[in-house]
Amino acid sequence: CRHFHLSLQSGSDSVLRRMRRRYSISDYRQSVSLIRALVPEAAITTDIIVGFPGETSAEFQESYKLCQKLRFARIHVFAYSPREGTQASRMPEPVEDRVKKQRNQRMLALAKESAQNFSQRFLGRTMPVLWEKRSDGIWSGHTDNYIKVYTRSNEALTNKLLSVKLVGLFNQDGVWGR
Protein backbone atom coordinates (compact mmCIF):
# COMPACT_ATOMS: atom_id res chain seq x y z
CA CYS A 1 0.00 0.00 0.00
CA ARG A 2 1.50 3.31 -1.08
CA HIS A 3 -0.23 5.43 1.54
CA PHE A 4 1.52 7.15 4.45
CA HIS A 5 -0.30 9.17 7.09
CA LEU A 6 2.05 11.62 8.81
CA SER A 7 0.26 13.76 11.33
CA LEU A 8 1.54 17.33 10.99
CA GLN A 9 -0.80 19.11 13.45
CA SER A 10 0.74 22.51 12.60
CA GLY A 11 3.16 23.89 10.06
CA SER A 12 4.67 26.24 12.64
CA ASP A 13 7.55 25.21 14.90
CA SER A 14 6.36 27.58 17.64
CA VAL A 15 2.87 26.02 17.64
CA LEU A 16 4.38 22.52 17.63
CA ARG A 17 6.40 23.45 20.73
CA ARG A 18 3.24 24.68 22.49
CA MET A 19 1.58 21.40 21.49
CA ARG A 20 4.59 19.60 23.01
CA ARG A 21 5.31 17.74 19.78
CA ARG A 22 8.70 16.10 19.60
CA TYR A 23 9.47 16.98 15.99
CA SER A 24 10.23 20.10 13.98
CA ILE A 25 9.06 21.22 10.57
CA SER A 26 12.54 20.36 9.29
CA ASP A 27 12.17 16.78 10.61
CA TYR A 28 8.74 16.51 9.02
CA ARG A 29 9.95 17.78 5.63
CA GLN A 30 12.80 15.24 5.70
CA SER A 31 10.31 12.42 6.29
CA VAL A 32 8.14 13.57 3.38
CA SER A 33 11.20 13.89 1.11
CA LEU A 34 12.38 10.39 2.02
CA ILE A 35 8.98 8.86 1.29
CA ARG A 36 8.74 10.67 -2.05
CA ALA A 37 12.25 9.55 -3.00
CA LEU A 38 11.54 5.90 -2.17
CA VAL A 39 7.87 5.72 -3.24
CA PRO A 40 7.31 8.51 -5.80
CA GLU A 41 3.56 8.02 -6.30
CA ALA A 42 2.72 7.50 -2.65
CA ALA A 43 -0.21 9.29 -1.11
CA ILE A 44 0.91 11.29 1.89
CA THR A 45 -1.95 12.41 4.10
CA THR A 46 -1.93 14.51 7.23
CA ASP A 47 -3.90 16.13 10.04
CA ILE A 48 -3.92 19.87 10.74
CA ILE A 49 -5.37 21.65 13.76
CA VAL A 50 -6.27 25.29 13.23
CA GLY A 51 -6.88 27.73 16.06
CA PHE A 52 -4.68 26.11 18.71
CA PRO A 53 -4.38 28.50 21.70
CA GLY A 54 -2.10 31.40 20.87
CA GLU A 55 -1.97 30.63 17.13
CA THR A 56 -1.23 33.92 15.40
CA SER A 57 -2.14 34.85 11.86
CA ALA A 58 1.52 34.40 10.89
CA GLU A 59 1.64 30.91 12.44
CA PHE A 60 -1.53 29.92 10.60
CA GLN A 61 0.05 31.19 7.36
CA GLU A 62 3.09 28.99 8.04
CA SER A 63 0.79 25.96 8.25
CA TYR A 64 -1.13 26.97 5.15
CA LYS A 65 2.00 27.57 3.06
CA LEU A 66 3.62 24.33 4.21
CA CYS A 67 0.52 22.35 3.26
CA GLN A 68 0.54 24.03 -0.16
CA LYS A 69 4.20 23.24 -0.66
CA LEU A 70 4.04 19.60 0.48
CA ARG A 71 1.11 18.78 -1.86
CA PHE A 72 -0.67 16.27 0.36
CA ALA A 73 -3.03 13.69 -1.10
CA ARG A 74 -5.44 14.47 1.74
CA ILE A 75 -5.50 16.94 4.61
CA HIS A 76 -7.79 16.17 7.54
CA VAL A 77 -8.60 19.57 9.03
CA PHE A 78 -9.78 20.15 12.59
CA ALA A 79 -10.59 23.35 14.43
CA TYR A 80 -9.14 23.26 17.94
CA SER A 81 -11.66 22.69 20.69
CA PRO A 82 -10.65 22.56 24.36
CA ARG A 83 -10.80 19.26 26.22
CA GLU A 84 -11.31 19.52 29.93
CA GLY A 85 -8.29 18.46 31.96
CA THR A 86 -5.71 19.08 29.22
CA GLN A 87 -2.91 21.63 29.45
CA ALA A 88 -4.06 23.20 26.20
CA SER A 89 -7.48 23.98 27.69
CA ARG A 90 -5.73 26.15 30.30
CA MET A 91 -3.45 27.99 27.87
CA PRO A 92 -3.81 31.74 27.50
CA GLU A 93 -4.80 33.49 24.29
CA PRO A 94 -7.58 31.29 22.95
CA VAL A 95 -8.29 31.98 19.29
CA GLU A 96 -11.68 33.61 18.70
CA ASP A 97 -14.33 31.27 17.29
CA ARG A 98 -14.91 33.42 14.20
CA VAL A 99 -11.15 33.40 13.46
CA LYS A 100 -11.00 29.62 13.96
CA LYS A 101 -13.92 29.23 11.59
CA GLN A 102 -12.26 31.40 8.91
CA ARG A 103 -8.99 29.50 9.21
CA ASN A 104 -10.83 26.19 9.13
CA GLN A 105 -12.66 27.18 5.93
CA ARG A 106 -9.43 28.31 4.25
CA MET A 107 -7.64 25.11 5.18
CA LEU A 108 -10.61 22.97 4.07
CA ALA A 109 -10.56 24.71 0.68
CA LEU A 110 -6.84 23.97 0.39
CA ALA A 111 -7.50 20.35 1.43
CA LYS A 112 -10.06 19.95 -1.36
CA GLU A 113 -7.72 21.51 -3.94
CA SER A 114 -4.81 19.38 -2.76
CA ALA A 115 -6.83 16.13 -2.97
CA GLN A 116 -8.08 16.99 -6.46
CA ASN A 117 -4.58 17.86 -7.65
CA PHE A 118 -3.24 14.55 -6.35
CA SER A 119 -6.05 12.51 -7.93
CA GLN A 120 -5.79 14.39 -11.23
CA ARG A 121 -2.20 13.19 -11.69
CA PHE A 122 -3.53 9.66 -12.16
CA LEU A 123 -6.40 10.31 -14.58
CA GLY A 124 -6.15 8.21 -17.72
CA ARG A 125 -4.24 5.47 -15.93
CA THR A 126 -5.43 1.98 -15.10
CA MET A 127 -4.90 1.08 -11.46
CA PRO A 128 -5.95 -1.72 -9.10
CA VAL A 129 -8.93 -0.76 -6.94
CA LEU A 130 -10.12 -2.60 -3.84
CA TRP A 131 -13.92 -2.19 -3.86
CA GLU A 132 -15.43 -1.61 -0.44
CA LYS A 133 -19.12 -0.71 -0.48
CA ARG A 134 -22.15 0.20 -2.57
CA SER A 135 -24.47 3.12 -1.88
CA ASP A 136 -27.33 4.26 -4.10
CA GLY A 137 -26.09 2.03 -6.92
CA ILE A 138 -22.55 3.43 -6.87
CA TRP A 139 -19.57 1.42 -5.66
CA SER A 140 -16.62 3.03 -3.91
CA GLY A 141 -13.16 1.73 -3.21
CA HIS A 142 -9.53 2.82 -3.06
CA THR A 143 -6.40 2.45 -5.12
CA ASP A 144 -3.25 1.34 -3.34
CA ASN A 145 -2.27 5.01 -3.02
CA TYR A 146 -5.53 6.04 -1.38
CA ILE A 147 -7.41 7.57 -4.30
CA LYS A 148 -11.11 7.08 -3.74
CA VAL A 149 -12.71 5.59 -6.87
CA TYR A 150 -16.39 5.35 -7.79
CA THR A 151 -18.18 3.27 -10.43
CA ARG A 152 -21.53 1.71 -11.28
CA SER A 153 -21.87 -2.05 -11.38
CA ASN A 154 -24.58 -4.63 -10.85
CA GLU A 155 -21.96 -7.13 -9.69
CA ALA A 156 -21.10 -7.72 -6.04
CA LEU A 157 -17.69 -6.04 -5.84
CA THR A 158 -17.04 -6.02 -2.08
CA ASN A 159 -13.40 -6.98 -1.38
CA LYS A 160 -12.63 -7.53 -5.06
CA LEU A 161 -9.40 -6.11 -6.43
CA LEU A 162 -9.95 -5.05 -10.05
CA SER A 163 -8.02 -3.03 -12.61
CA VAL A 164 -9.89 0.20 -13.29
CA LYS A 165 -9.25 3.11 -15.64
CA LEU A 166 -9.48 6.44 -13.80
CA VAL A 167 -11.43 8.74 -16.12
CA GLY A 168 -12.43 11.92 -14.27
CA LEU A 169 -12.76 13.74 -10.97
CA PHE A 170 -15.96 12.82 -9.13
CA ASN A 171 -17.90 13.71 -6.00
CA GLN A 172 -15.39 16.25 -4.61
CA ASP A 173 -13.34 13.49 -2.99
CA GLY A 174 -12.39 11.05 -5.68
CA VAL A 175 -12.42 9.90 -9.29
CA TRP A 176 -14.76 7.98 -11.55
CA GLY A 177 -13.49 4.64 -12.79
CA ARG A 178 -14.37 2.29 -15.65
C-alpha positions in Angstrom: 0.0 0.0 0.0 1.5 3.3 -1.1 -0.2 5.4 1.5 1.5 7.2 4.4 -0.3 9.2 7.1 2.1 11.6 8.8 0.3 13.8 11.3 1.5 17.3 11.0 -0.8 19.1 13.4 0.7 22.5 12.6 3.2 23.9 10.1 4.7 26.2 12.6 7.5 25.2 14.9 6.4 27.6 17.6 2.9 26.0 17.6 4.4 22.5 17.6 6.4 23.5 20.7 3.2 24.7 22.5 1.6 21.4 21.5 4.6 19.6 23.0 5.3 17.7 19.8 8.7 16.1 19.6 9.5 17.0 16.0 10.2 20.1 14.0 9.1 21.2 10.6 12.5 20.4 9.3 12.2 16.8 10.6 8.7 16.5 9.0 10.0 17.8 5.6 12.8 15.2 5.7 10.3 12.4 6.3 8.1 13.6 3.4 11.2 13.9 1.1 12.4 10.4 2.0 9.0 8.9 1.3 8.7 10.7 -2.1 12.3 9.6 -3.0 11.5 5.9 -2.2 7.9 5.7 -3.2 7.3 8.5 -5.8 3.6 8.0 -6.3 2.7 7.5 -2.6 -0.2 9.3 -1.1 0.9 11.3 1.9 -2.0 12.4 4.1 -1.9 14.5 7.2 -3.9 16.1 10.0 -3.9 19.9 10.7 -5.4 21.6 13.8 -6.3 25.3 13.2 -6.9 27.7 16.1 -4.7 26.1 18.7 -4.4 28.5 21.7 -2.1 31.4 20.9 -2.0 30.6 17.1 -1.2 33.9 15.4 -2.1 34.8 11.9 1.5 34.4 10.9 1.6 30.9 12.4 -1.5 29.9 10.6 0.1 31.2 7.4 3.1 29.0 8.0 0.8 26.0 8.3 -1.1 27.0 5.2 2.0 27.6 3.1 3.6 24.3 4.2 0.5 22.3 3.3 0.5 24.0 -0.2 4.2 23.2 -0.7 4.0 19.6 0.5 1.1 18.8 -1.9 -0.7 16.3 0.4 -3.0 13.7 -1.1 -5.4 14.5 1.7 -5.5 16.9 4.6 -7.8 16.2 7.5 -8.6 19.6 9.0 -9.8 20.1 12.6 -10.6 23.4 14.4 -9.1 23.3 17.9 -11.7 22.7 20.7 -10.7 22.6 24.4 -10.8 19.3 26.2 -11.3 19.5 29.9 -8.3 18.5 32.0 -5.7 19.1 29.2 -2.9 21.6 29.4 -4.1 23.2 26.2 -7.5 24.0 27.7 -5.7 26.2 30.3 -3.4 28.0 27.9 -3.8 31.7 27.5 -4.8 33.5 24.3 -7.6 31.3 23.0 -8.3 32.0 19.3 -11.7 33.6 18.7 -14.3 31.3 17.3 -14.9 33.4 14.2 -11.2 33.4 13.5 -11.0 29.6 14.0 -13.9 29.2 11.6 -12.3 31.4 8.9 -9.0 29.5 9.2 -10.8 26.2 9.1 -12.7 27.2 5.9 -9.4 28.3 4.3 -7.6 25.1 5.2 -10.6 23.0 4.1 -10.6 24.7 0.7 -6.8 24.0 0.4 -7.5 20.3 1.4 -10.1 20.0 -1.4 -7.7 21.5 -3.9 -4.8 19.4 -2.8 -6.8 16.1 -3.0 -8.1 17.0 -6.5 -4.6 17.9 -7.7 -3.2 14.5 -6.4 -6.0 12.5 -7.9 -5.8 14.4 -11.2 -2.2 13.2 -11.7 -3.5 9.7 -12.2 -6.4 10.3 -14.6 -6.1 8.2 -17.7 -4.2 5.5 -15.9 -5.4 2.0 -15.1 -4.9 1.1 -11.5 -5.9 -1.7 -9.1 -8.9 -0.8 -6.9 -10.1 -2.6 -3.8 -13.9 -2.2 -3.9 -15.4 -1.6 -0.4 -19.1 -0.7 -0.5 -22.1 0.2 -2.6 -24.5 3.1 -1.9 -27.3 4.3 -4.1 -26.1 2.0 -6.9 -22.5 3.4 -6.9 -19.6 1.4 -5.7 -16.6 3.0 -3.9 -13.2 1.7 -3.2 -9.5 2.8 -3.1 -6.4 2.5 -5.1 -3.2 1.3 -3.3 -2.3 5.0 -3.0 -5.5 6.0 -1.4 -7.4 7.6 -4.3 -11.1 7.1 -3.7 -12.7 5.6 -6.9 -16.4 5.3 -7.8 -18.2 3.3 -10.4 -21.5 1.7 -11.3 -21.9 -2.0 -11.4 -24.6 -4.6 -10.9 -22.0 -7.1 -9.7 -21.1 -7.7 -6.0 -17.7 -6.0 -5.8 -17.0 -6.0 -2.1 -13.4 -7.0 -1.4 -12.6 -7.5 -5.1 -9.4 -6.1 -6.4 -10.0 -5.1 -10.0 -8.0 -3.0 -12.6 -9.9 0.2 -13.3 -9.2 3.1 -15.6 -9.5 6.4 -13.8 -11.4 8.7 -16.1 -12.4 11.9 -14.3 -12.8 13.7 -11.0 -16.0 12.8 -9.1 -17.9 13.7 -6.0 -15.4 16.2 -4.6 -13.3 13.5 -3.0 -12.4 11.0 -5.7 -12.4 9.9 -9.3 -14.8 8.0 -11.6 -13.5 4.6 -12.8 -14.4 2.3 -15.6 
